[in-house]
């Protein structure tokens, strides 16, 4: 009987300990990343490597067009880091107070390729392929939303064929969806990111690199959002992309990199 008064205190102590433990688990930061569609093939590997370096940090990534993410972040979407396929959207977010300009950096340069999954078509002849009567539809990303779409439009204009192909163009919301149009045969050819293909896997069809002089350099920027300022993982992620571990993965997936790691 003399031990009964101790029981309620013991139970309270255990409960308090459990609550504190739950609080600590809940307080562990989770990084929310908005990533441009040309990162679709490599974002999982990037995030896994970052988590391994940073003690199993939890990273959640969403893939989409840079233009859509710009609009979402401007309207309060809960992303901590934005990996854009250009520099214009991150800069615009920072100017509007939705991102930290001091965190902005170039993590990669994108490359545009002409690709077909049709084995009977030969992309090595370049845009002359559009003269082939079998090419009924040409896929590009939406120039109003996706930097790769703007690059594709610029390349077609530079080559003097933009007006000629207008009626055959089909637009993906982003470069990943554009690749799906080509892969499924909904478009016979298209202009997509060189990073669309996973290294070490067989590429369906063939591709031709669009000359860099035909379109402005696709400089891709990463920035910490206003929400991400309070998440210590956000700046660490930016540093990771600019360090050798992140650069090694980006290089493997076909991105051209800034000259030196940070």
N, C-alpha and C positions, 0 to 999 in steps of 0.2 A: 504493500500500500504506500509505502514511503516513496516509491519510484513513480507513482502515477502523476504527480504534479510536473514531473520532468517531461512527460510524454508530449503535452501540447507544445512546449518550447522546442522540443526536438523536431516535431513535425514542422513547426514554423521555420526553423533553421534550414531544414531540407528544402522546403518550398521556396524560400528566399533564394537559396543556392540554385535551384532549378530555373527560377525566373531570371536570375542574373545570367545564367548560361544561355538561355533562350535569347535574351537581349543582346548578348555578345554575338551570337550567330546572326541575328537579324541585322546587327550593325555592320557586318562584313560588307564592304562595298561591292556592288555589281556594276560592271562597265557596259553601257549601252552604246553600240557603235552603229552609225548609219554609213553604209559603204556603197560606193558607186558600182553599177552593174558589171563593169569590166573586172571587178575583184571577185566575182562569184566563184571562180574556180579555186582561188587561193586563200579566201578569207578564213576558212576553217583551219587551214594549216597555220596561218598567221596567228590566229587566236589561241590555238593549242600551244604554240611555241611561247607566246606571251604568258599564258597561264603557267607553263612549266617554269619560266624564269621568275615569275612573281608569286611563287608559293601557292599555286592552284587557284589564282584569281578567277572569278567567274566573269566571262565575257559573252554577251549576247549581241549578235549582229543581224541587221536587217539589210537586204539588198534591194536597190531600186535605182531610179534615175536621179541624177544630181539635182535636177530642177525640182522634182517632187520633194526631195529631202529638204531643199532650201525652203520651200513653202511650208513644209511641216514644222521645221525647226523655228521658222519665223512665227508660227502660230502656237509655239509652246510644246512641241513634241518632245518627249523625255529622252533625248539622246545626249550623251556626254562628249562624243567625238564624232566628227563628220569627215569622212574620206570622200572628197569630191573628185570628179574626173576633170575638173578645171580649177583655176584659181579664182575666177570671177564670183562664183557663188559663195565661197568662204569669206572673201573680202566683203561682199555685200552684207553678209550676216554680221560681220564684225562692225561695219559702219552703222548698222541699225541697232547695235547693242546686244545682239543675240549670240555673239561669240567673242573670244579673246584674241584680238589681232596679234598680240605678242607671241601666241603659240603657233601661228600659221607657218607652215613650211612646205616645201615641195618634196613629196615622197617618191614620185616616179614620173616618167614621161610615157604617154601611150603611143601605140603604133597602129595604123589603120591598114587592114588587108582586104583584098577582094577574095571572097571565098565562095565556093560551090561544093555541094555534096553530091552533085550529079557527075558520075564518072565519065559521061560522054562529053562533058564540057571542059575546055582547057583554059584556065584563068591565066596561064603564062602569056597569053596574047594581050593581057591588060584589058582596058575598057573597050577594045575592039570586040570583046566578047558580047557586048550589048547589041551588036549588029546581027548576032545569031538569032534566027527566027524562033528557036526553041526557048529563048529567054523571054518569057511572058511577064514575069514579075521580078523586081529588083528591090531587095530589102535594105533599108537603112533605119537607124534610130531616129526618133522624132527630133528634128533640129531645135524645136522650141523647148525641149526638156533635157536633152542629152548632149553633152559636149561632143561625143563621137558622131552624133547626128549632124551637128554643125560642121564637123571636120569632113564628113562624107559629102555634105552639100557643097562645101568649099572645093573639095577635090573634083567633084563633078562639074562645077562651074569653071574651075581652072582648065579642065580638059575640054570644055566647050560642049558638053553633052547634057547639061542640066535640063534645058528646055526640051530636048529630044526624049528624055526618059521620064518626064513628069507623069505621063499617063500610066506608066508601069511601076511606079514607086509604091511600096507598101511600108508603113512606118511601125516600128516597134516602140513601145513605151520607153525602152532602154536597150542597150546594146546586147544584153543577154537574151531578151525576147526576140530581138532581131536575128540572133544566131539560131533560135528555135525555128523561126520561119524558114530559114535556109535548110536546116537539118531535116525538117519534116517534109520538104518539097513544096511548101506553100509559096516559096519564092525560089527561083532557080539559082540565083546568085545574090550576093549582097556585100555590103561594106561593113565590117565589124572590127573589133579589137583583136590584135594579135594574141592577147592574153586569154582569148576565149577557149583555147585548147589546153587540157591538162598535160603537163609533160609526162613522157613515158607511156602515153596511151596512143593507140592508132588513131590517126586523124581521118575522119571520113571525108572523101573528096580531096580537093587541092586548093591552095591559096596563092595569092600573088601580092607582094608588098607594094602598097601604093606609095609612090615617091614622096618623101617628106616635103619636098618643095611645093607640092600640090595643095597643102593645107597647113594652117598655123600649127605650131608646136602644141601638142596636147600636154600641157603642164598640169599635173594633178596635185592638188593641195589638201593637206590635213589640218584641222583646226579643232581646238577645244571649245565647246559651246559654253554659253553663259551658265547653263546648268552644270556642266562638267567642271567648272572652276572649283566646286566644293568636293569633287571626287578625286582623291590622290592618284587613282589609276589612270585618269584621263591624260595627264601630262606624261606619265610613264609610258603610255601607249604611243604617244607621238614620238617620244625619244626612242622607243623600241623600233618603230618603222624607219627611223633615220639611222639606227645602229646596224652593225654588221649582221646580226641575227635576222632582223626584218628584211634587210636588203638582199640577203642570200635567197630568201623565199621569193621575193618580188622578181629578182633576176631570173630565177628558175622558171617562172611563169611568163617570161617574155617581155617584161617591162624594161625600158631603158631607165637608168638611175642617174641621179645627180652625181657629180664627179667624186665627191668624197663623203664618207659616213660622218655623222656627228659623234 
